[in-house]
Amino acid sequence: MCVTCGCGEDEVKIEGAPAPHDHDHVHADGSRHAHEHAHDHDPSAAHSHAPGIAPARRVQIEQDILSKNNAYAQANRQQLAERGIFALNLVSSPGSGKTSLLCKTIELLKHQPLAVIEGDQQTSRDADRIRATGAQAIQINTGKGCHLDAHMVGHAMAQLTLAEDTLLMIENVGNLVCPAAFDLGEAHKVVILSVTEGEDKPIKYPDMFRAASLMLLNKIDLLPHLSYDVDAAIAYARRVNPGIKVILLSASSGAGMDEWLAFLRDGVANAQAARQHTVAGLQARIAQLEAQLQTRSG
Ligand code: MG
């Protein structure tokens, strides 16, 4: 159940995986969580958005859902860090051009190991489009659910071959509200706003723009045909999140793509460096312990 709108997650399907409800979830450390899903199985909780649930009870349900999600997100994050994988959570309204942007990005990042998790309520159309580029992709269908959660993403990650130093792009369900509340274990949320939408979306949906580190203003090739105010859109985004980075781009003309690719390459390099730093630290510690052992035995 979604804390924001009360939507259901009873019909979740992940390509190649058993239904997330029906078996244990295996974490990076090998530990299993039997049937610990973000869905709250309390019968009253399934309808907590309906009138009649006491506000205190509703708050408790929301806290339970988010704390379970955060535990799964933390397990995902640890697994990603161990493998030096840079993961992004792409969020937007439906129709902002997320999948087209991903296809163009994959085409330009030829030699970068890359995988995509696609979230949609129904169909595998977007995952099919990604696979047509040659990249590996897994589709999650959320059924009535309006967002991805960390538990679903953990299952999808298990279906992918995630080599070290991979770039993992998670395309969330098109929705500017609910995905803001759910950490998936990603390094950053990236919000995509297209110039065919209203400039004022950042102040209408502030939670999402506050949660994102980067805003991509997409479809700028269409600006000559529109009366869109780019400066106003950026000002609104910075009103809710003064630190948000902004890149203007067009997946179809290629404008601005260099800056976006540089952001991705930096993220991949940083994740890789962090992994190597951890490995070097562990190697130094092992050498230290071995030396101590030799001293004692000698
Ligand atoms: Mg899409």
Residues whose N, C-alpha, C, O or C-beta is under 5 A from the ligand:
A	BS01	MG	K98 T99 D126
